[in-house]
Amino acid sequence: MALRAWRVFWHSWQPGHAPALMVIPLGLIGAVCVVDVLAPPHIHLGPLLVAAPAITVAFAGARVTALMGALAVAAQMLIGVLRESLSTGNIQAQIAALVVVSAVCVGICVLRDRRERQLHRVRSVAEAAQSVLLQPLPDRAGPLRIAGLYIPAEEEADLGGDLYAAARTDHDSTRLLIGDVRGNGLASINNSALLLGAFRAAAHRQATLPRLAVHLDAAFRWDTSQWRSPSEQDTDEDFATAILLDIPDHDPVVHLINCGHPPPLLLRGTRITPLTPRASHLPIGLGCAFGITAYDVQTFPFEVGDLLILYTDGVIEARDTDGLFYPFTERAPVWAKDDPGELLRALHDDLLAHVHGHLDDDAAAVAISRLAL
């Protein structure tokens, strides 16, 4: 307990994340003292000492700022003693001003540190919620290597409406979901959690891919309308575009159902092929409303060495400062030989460089490669 208390006490006196910057206020105090003492009597540089605590507040905590303010006051008193003017009204006024400014700087530090602690706690809760909601994808699933990428539109946000998930079935296949829930904020997070929960609860079962799509659509629609009375008009516009995939271990194909989502990209060498199905179904949440109970499965080749990329519209609709869309289909073939993790890291850096670090919408992507059994 005593050791922990000492660590907390010692940490509170640390100069922050940039200890080298302590040289600036300390050097300023020393320079002002030397120049002021050596300068002619009519020149007074003591008022510059107020800059020492003002600079320190930018990179240090309250205690270090208070210490720097105390050193500035002591330096002003030393100047008064050496110049035999400590009892004059000018020096006393400068000392009083230093005390006031230092106290204000310390108060600013206290308020800032309190706010940072609050933001840290909020961010910790958001990170914990994200780890539960958007669980990391497995590195391996049968003969597949998988990697996921999620980039929030807001730098300090960890949750949004884009989602992905994977599940193993009892008949030696891997099922994946990628989706984009309409809207943003807490409503989209709630709908994302609903869709992910429904997928995780049913994807591992023996049900066919069309039956899984029906289940997700019904679960999504039921949750958003369960408290509506029969007489109330159905004006709910909650839905999610999504793609469901089933990739068998022993058959070099991928089965997919597209519910209004951008088509996956298949990379084979340097050739890129969009896996566009013959028909795209309505987004999840709208099928039941229009009486749709059947989904068509499209099958595409997915051989050893191929790389499959799933993504949300936040990737292809990202714009630079000139309004140009991110050229995803042009950039992706360059990364065709990379493994899924390396490809997504390259995509992350290239996408943020294209938009200069400011996305207008959340972006998510999943990369899958097939290895030999």
C-alpha positions in Angstrom: 0.0 0.0 0.0 2.8 2.4 0.9 4.6 1.6 -2.4 1.5 2.3 -4.4 1.0 5.6 -2.6 4.6 6.5 -3.3 4.1 5.7 -7.0 1.0 7.8 -7.2 2.8 10.7 -5.5 5.8 10.4 -7.7 3.7 10.2 -10.9 1.9 13.4 -9.9 5.2 15.2 -10.0 6.2 13.9 -13.4 6.5 16.5 -16.1 4.0 14.7 -18.3 4.5 13.2 -21.8 7.3 15.6 -22.8 9.8 15.9 -20.0 12.4 17.5 -22.3 10.1 20.5 -22.5 10.9 21.3 -18.9 14.1 22.9 -20.2 12.1 25.8 -21.7 10.6 27.3 -18.5 13.7 26.5 -16.5 15.9 28.1 -19.1 13.6 31.1 -19.3 13.8 31.6 -15.5 17.6 31.3 -15.5 18.0 33.6 -18.5 15.7 36.3 -17.1 17.6 36.2 -13.8 21.0 36.6 -15.4 20.0 39.3 -17.9 17.9 41.3 -15.4 20.7 41.4 -12.8 23.3 42.4 -15.4 21.1 44.9 -17.3 21.1 48.7 -16.5 18.9 49.8 -13.6 16.2 51.2 -15.9 15.7 47.8 -17.7 13.4 45.3 -16.0 12.9 41.8 -17.5 11.2 40.3 -14.4 7.7 40.5 -15.9 8.8 37.9 -18.4 9.0 35.3 -15.6 5.2 35.0 -15.8 5.7 33.0 -19.0 7.3 30.1 -17.1 4.2 28.7 -15.4 2.1 29.7 -18.5 4.3 27.5 -20.6 4.4 24.7 -18.1 0.7 24.3 -18.0 0.8 23.1 -21.7 2.6 19.9 -20.9 2.7 19.3 -17.1 0.3 18.7 -14.3 -0.8 20.9 -11.5 2.0 20.2 -9.1 4.8 20.7 -11.6 3.1 23.9 -12.7 2.9 25.1 -9.1 6.6 24.3 -8.6 7.5 26.3 -11.7 5.4 29.2 -10.4 7.2 29.0 -7.1 10.5 29.0 -8.9 9.5 32.1 -10.9 8.4 33.9 -7.7 11.7 33.0 -6.0 13.6 34.2 -9.0 11.8 37.5 -8.9 12.6 37.9 -5.2 16.3 37.0 -6.0 16.4 39.7 -8.6 15.0 42.2 -6.1 17.6 41.2 -3.5 20.5 41.4 -6.0 19.4 44.8 -7.3 18.5 46.0 -3.8 15.0 46.8 -4.9 13.0 44.1 -3.1 11.1 46.6 -0.9 10.1 48.8 -3.9 6.5 48.8 -5.1 7.5 47.7 -8.6 9.1 44.4 -7.5 6.3 43.7 -5.0 3.7 44.3 -7.7 5.6 41.9 -10.0 5.8 39.2 -7.3 2.0 39.6 -6.6 1.3 39.2 -10.3 3.4 36.1 -10.5 1.5 34.6 -7.6 -1.8 35.3 -9.1 -0.9 34.0 -12.6 0.7 30.9 -11.2 -2.5 30.2 -9.1 -4.6 30.6 -12.2 -2.4 28.2 -14.2 -2.6 25.6 -11.4 -6.4 26.0 -11.4 -6.5 25.4 -15.2 -4.3 22.3 -14.7 -6.6 20.9 -12.0 -9.7 21.4 -14.2 -7.9 19.9 -17.3 -6.7 16.9 -15.4 -10.1 16.2 -14.0 -11.6 16.4 -17.5 -9.0 14.1 -18.9 -9.7 11.5 -16.1 -13.4 11.6 -17.0 -12.6 11.2 -20.7 -10.3 8.3 -19.9 -13.0 6.5 -17.9 -15.6 7.1 -20.7 -13.1 5.8 -23.3 -12.4 2.7 -21.2 -16.1 1.9 -21.0 -16.4 2.5 -24.8 -13.4 0.2 -25.5 -14.9 -2.5 -23.2 -18.3 -2.2 -25.0 -16.6 -2.4 -28.3 -14.7 -5.6 -27.4 -18.0 -7.2 -26.4 -20.0 -5.9 -29.4 -17.4 -6.1 -32.2 -15.4 -9.1 -31.1 -12.1 -9.7 -32.9 -12.2 -12.1 -35.8 -10.3 -15.4 -35.5 -6.9 -15.5 -37.3 -7.6 -19.0 -38.6 -10.9 -20.8 -39.3 -10.3 -24.1 -41.0 -8.3 -23.4 -44.2 -9.0 -19.7 -44.0 -6.9 -16.8 -42.7 -9.1 -13.9 -41.6 -8.5 -10.3 -40.5 -10.9 -7.4 -39.7 -10.6 -3.7 -39.8 -12.8 -1.0 -38.3 -12.2 2.7 -38.6 -14.6 5.0 -36.8 -15.6 8.3 -38.5 -14.8 10.2 -35.2 -11.3 9.8 -33.9 -12.4 9.5 -30.3 -15.3 7.1 -31.0 -15.0 3.3 -30.8 -18.5 2.3 -31.7 -20.7 2.8 -34.8 -23.0 1.2 -37.2 -20.5 -0.9 -39.2 -20.2 -4.5 -38.1 -18.7 -7.9 -38.9 -18.7 -11.4 -37.3 -17.6 -15.0 -38.0 -18.8 -18.4 -36.8 -17.9 -22.0 -37.4 -20.5 -24.6 -38.2 -20.8 -28.2 -37.4 -20.5 -29.2 -41.1 -17.0 -27.9 -41.6 -17.6 -24.4 -43.0 -17.1 -20.8 -41.8 -19.9 -18.3 -41.9 -19.3 -14.5 -42.0 -21.4 -11.4 -41.8 -20.5 -7.9 -42.7 -23.1 -5.1 -42.4 -23.8 -1.4 -42.1 -26.7 -0.3 -40.0 -28.6 2.8 -41.1 -28.0 5.9 -39.1 -25.5 6.7 -36.3 -25.4 7.3 -32.6 -26.9 5.1 -29.9 -29.7 3.8 -32.2 -27.3 2.3 -34.7 -25.2 0.8 -31.9 -28.3 -0.8 -30.5 -29.2 -2.2 -33.9 -25.7 -3.4 -34.5 -25.7 -5.3 -31.2 -29.1 -6.8 -32.1 -27.9 -8.0 -35.5 -24.6 -9.4 -34.2 -26.4 -11.2 -31.4 -28.9 -12.8 -33.7 -26.0 -13.9 -36.0 -23.9 -15.4 -33.2 -26.9 -17.2 -31.8 -27.9 -18.9 -35.1 -24.9 -18.9 -37.5 -23.3 -22.1 -36.1 -26.5 -24.2 -36.5 -27.3 -26.5 -39.4 -29.7 -24.1 -40.9 -29.1 -23.2 -44.5 -27.8 -19.7 -45.5 -31.3 -18.5 -46.7 -32.9 -19.6 -43.4 -30.2 -17.7 -41.5 -31.0 -14.6 -43.6 -34.7 -15.0 -42.8 -33.9 -15.4 -39.1 -31.7 -12.2 -39.1 -34.4 -10.2 -40.9 -37.2 -11.4 -38.6 -35.2 -10.8 -35.4 -34.2 -7.3 -36.6 -37.7 -6.4 -37.6 -39.3 -7.9 -34.5 -37.1 -5.9 -32.1 -37.7 -2.6 -33.8 -41.5 -3.1 -33.9 -42.4 -5.3 -30.9 -43.8 -2.4 -28.8 -45.9 -1.0 -31.7 -49.6 -1.6 -31.4 -51.4 -3.2 -34.5 -53.2 0.1 -35.1 -50.0 2.2 -35.3 -48.6 2.9 -38.7 -45.3 1.2 -39.5 -43.0 4.2 -40.1 -39.8 2.5 -38.8 -36.9 2.9 -41.2 -34.3 0.9 -39.3 -32.5 -1.5 -41.6 -29.0 -2.8 -42.3 -27.3 -3.6 -45.5 -25.4 -6.9 -45.1 -23.7 -9.8 -46.8 -23.8 -13.4 -45.5 -21.2 -15.8 -46.6 -20.7 -19.5 -46.1 -17.2 -20.9 -47.0 -16.9 -24.7 -46.9 -13.5 -26.2 -45.9 -13.4 -28.9 -48.6 -15.0 -27.1 -51.5 -13.2 -24.2 -53.3 -16.3 -22.0 -53.4 -18.0 -19.2 -51.4 -21.8 -19.1 -51.1 -23.2 -15.6 -50.4 -26.4 -13.7 -50.0 -26.3 -10.0 -50.7 -28.8 -7.8 -48.9 -28.2 -4.4 -50.5 -24.5 -4.3 -49.6 -21.5 -3.4 -51.8 -20.3 -6.6 -53.5 -17.1 -8.4 -52.2 -13.9 -8.3 -54.2 -12.1 -11.4 -55.2 -8.3 -11.0 -55.8 -6.7 -13.7 -57.9 -3.1 -12.6 -58.6 -3.4 -9.0 -59.8 -6.9 -9.6 -61.2 -9.8 -8.2 -59.2 -13.4 -9.4 -59.7 -16.5 -8.0 -57.9 -18.7 -10.9 -56.8 -21.9 -9.3 -57.9 -25.0 -11.7 -57.6 -27.7 -11.9 -60.1 -30.1 -10.3 -57.7 -29.5 -8.2 -54.6 -32.1 -8.6 -51.8 -33.6 -5.9 -49.6 -31.6 -4.8 -46.6 -32.0 -6.7 -43.3 -35.1 -5.4 -41.6 -37.1 -4.7 -44.7 -37.6 -8.2 -46.0 -40.4 -9.1 -43.6 -42.1 -5.7 -44.2 -42.4 -6.6 -47.9 -43.3 -10.3 -47.4 -39.9 -11.7 -48.5 -39.3 -15.1 -47.1 -36.9 -16.6 -49.7 -33.3 -15.6 -50.4 -31.2 -16.7 -53.4 -27.7 -18.0 -52.7 -25.0 -17.2 -55.3 -21.9 -19.4 -55.5 -18.5 -18.2 -56.7 -15.2 -19.9 -57.0 -12.8 -19.3 -54.1 -9.6 -21.3 -54.6 -6.4 -21.8 -52.7 -4.4 -18.5 -53.0 -7.4 -16.3 -53.6 -8.1 -13.4 -51.4 -11.6 -12.1 -50.6 -12.3 -8.6 -49.4 -15.6 -7.6 -47.8 -16.1 -3.9 -47.0 -18.7 -1.3 -46.1 -19.6 1.8 -48.1 -17.5 3.9 -45.8 -14.5 2.6 -47.7 -15.6 3.3 -51.3 -17.5 6.5 -50.5 -14.6 8.2 -48.7 -13.7 11.4 -50.4 -10.6 13.6 -50.4 -10.6 17.4 -50.2 -11.4 17.6 -53.9 -14.5 15.4 -53.6 -12.9 12.4 -55.3 -14.0 8.9 -54.1 -11.4 6.5 -52.7 -10.2 4.3 -55.7 -10.5 1.0 -53.8 -10.7 -1.3 -56.8 -7.6 0.4 -58.3 -5.5 0.1 -55.1 -6.5 -3.4 -53.9 -4.7 -5.3 -56.6 -1.4 -3.8 -55.4 -1.8 -5.6 -52.1 -2.9 -8.9 -53.7 0.2 -10.8 -52.5 -0.1 -9.6 -48.9 -1.7 -11.7 -46.2 -5.1 -10.5 -44.8 -3.6 -8.6 -41.9 -1.0 -6.8 -44.0 -3.6 -6.0 -46.7 -5.9 -4.3 -44.2 -3.0 -2.4 -42.6 -2.1 -1.1 -46.0 -5.8 -0.2 -46.6 -6.0 1.6 -43.3 -3.0 3.8 -44.0 -3.9 4.4 -47.6 -7.6 5.3 -46.9 -6.7 7.7 -44.1 -4.1 9.3 -46.3 -6.7 9.8 -49.0 -9.1 11.6 -46.7 -6.3 13.4 -44.8 -7.4 11.6 -41.6 -11.0 12.7 -41.6 -13.6 10.1 -42.5 -17.2 11.2 -43.0 -18.6 7.7 -42.3 -17.4 4.6 -40.4 -15.5 2.1 -42.5 -15.1 -1.6 -42.0 -13.4 -4.3 -44.0 -12.7 -8.1 -43.7 -10.0 -9.9 -45.7 -10.1 -13.7 -46.1 -7.5 -15.9 -47.8 -7.8 -19.6 -48.5 -4.9 -21.9 -47.7 -4.3 -25.5 -48.7 -5.8 -28.0 -46.1 
